[in-house]
Amino acid sequence: MAYSNFTLETVVTTFQLEIVESAALFSEVETVSPSAHLTTALKKKASLATAISTEKARSELIVADVLVELLDHFERRISFFSGIDFSVDPEDGLIGVCDFLVSLSPNQFYLEAPIVILVEAKNADLKLGMGQCVAEMLAAQRFNAERGNDIPCVYGASTTGIDWLFLKLEGKCLHIDMATYTIERCDRILGILSSMVAQKA
């Protein structure tokens, strides 16, 4: 078993999570205006990533740019990793490579706790990334606790780059935002990600 083998149903059943669906989980979050650089980059790259239509293209051309913008917004006081091995508990299947993760530690040379956001990029179907992302969030929860750097919530996103679906894990309670946010409202997406870093959502 690995992160990629989990569906939402199997991860919820295996780890006995309680699902809370919310239509307004991040509705009160303040927006964060994207920089001119990100706005220009997305205009150039979003349609290209959609045309290429692979997870790799969407990750490299859209998602990475959004997360680097988040890093800049917090003046590099956080760290961002892409495509790293994050094997935490082989017995429970919490092993594999994460597309993207964000830590509250500023250390960029190796991963330190606490991990706060996991982002799973998918080519088309957001639902396909949900189970995998939740498994990674559970692993982050354990990773943080084992290092004595636990935080109240770990967050996640399943995204095609164009569409974003957000998750929140608080203990055994999995909150699923029923709204889907599009990259056209990048200010809303950046606002949500920023609120996650600030632990305000």
Secondary structure, 3 states (H helix, E strand, C coil): CCHHHCCHHHHHHHCCCEEEEECCCCCCCCCCCCCHHHHHHHHHHHHHHHHHCCHHHHHHHHHHHHHHHHHHHCCCCCEEEEEEECCCEHHHCECCEEEEEEECCCCCCCCCCCEEEEEEECCCCHHHHHHHHHHHHHHHHHHHHHCCCCCCCEEEEEECCCEEEEEEEECCEEEEECCCEEHHHHHHHHHHHHHHHCCCC
